[in-house]
Amino acid sequence: MPGLEAHEFAASDRLADLGANSMDCAEIAMIVQESLGLAVPRVELFGPKNIGELADLFLKKLKLA
């Protein structure tokens, strides 16, 4: 997403607040899952409220894999 090069990300940042639309969010989730070799059910991706919670979800799934 353009304009975030100088942004210092925090776990409390919300993707929508950073300018991401629903398609951006889906693409980010897909790229992360592919990179980590995960397959997280789509319904679980609606739970996290910020990037910290999303990271926690991916970490939890990695530990279970």
C-alpha positions as CSV (number, residue, x, y, z in Angstrom):
1,M,0.0,0.0,0.0
2,P,1.5,3.3,-1.0
3,G,2.5,5.9,1.5
4,L,3.4,3.5,4.3
5,E,7.2,3.4,3.7
6,A,7.9,5.7,6.7
7,H,5.1,4.3,8.9
8,E,6.2,2.6,12.1
9,F,3.8,-0.3,12.5
10,A,2.3,-1.2,15.8
11,A,0.3,-4.3,16.8
12,S,-2.7,-2.1,17.4
13,D,-2.7,-0.8,13.8
14,R,-5.9,-1.7,11.9
15,L,-5.4,-2.4,8.2
16,A,-8.4,-0.3,7.3
17,D,-6.9,2.7,9.2
18,L,-3.8,2.2,7.1
19,G,-5.8,2.5,3.9
20,A,-6.4,-1.1,3.1
21,N,-9.8,-2.1,1.6
22,S,-11.3,-5.6,1.8
23,M,-9.5,-6.8,-1.3
24,D,-6.1,-5.5,0.2
25,C,-6.9,-7.3,3.4
26,A,-7.7,-10.6,1.6
27,E,-4.5,-10.3,-0.5
28,I,-2.4,-9.7,2.6
29,A,-3.9,-12.7,4.4
30,M,-3.3,-14.9,1.3
31,I,0.3,-13.8,0.9
32,V,1.1,-14.4,4.6
33,Q,-0.6,-17.8,4.5
34,E,1.3,-18.9,1.4
35,S,4.6,-17.6,2.8
36,L,4.0,-19.6,6.0
37,G,2.5,-22.6,4.4
38,L,-0.8,-22.2,6.2
39,A,-4.4,-22.7,5.3
40,V,-6.5,-20.7,7.7
41,P,-10.3,-21.0,7.3
42,R,-11.6,-17.7,5.9
43,V,-14.1,-17.3,8.7
44,E,-11.3,-17.2,11.2
45,L,-9.7,-14.3,9.4
46,F,-12.7,-12.1,10.2
47,G,-12.0,-12.3,14.0
48,P,-8.8,-10.3,14.4
49,K,-9.3,-6.5,14.9
50,N,-5.8,-5.3,14.2
51,I,-2.5,-6.6,12.8
52,G,-1.3,-7.8,16.2
53,E,-4.3,-10.1,16.6
54,L,-3.9,-11.3,13.0
55,A,-0.2,-12.1,13.7
56,D,-1.3,-13.9,16.9
57,L,-3.7,-16.0,14.8
58,F,-1.0,-17.0,12.3
59,L,1.4,-17.8,15.1
60,K,-1.2,-20.0,16.8
61,K,-1.8,-21.8,13.5
62,L,1.9,-22.3,13.0
63,K,2.3,-23.9,16.4
64,L,-0.6,-26.3,15.6
65,A,0.9,-27.2,12.2
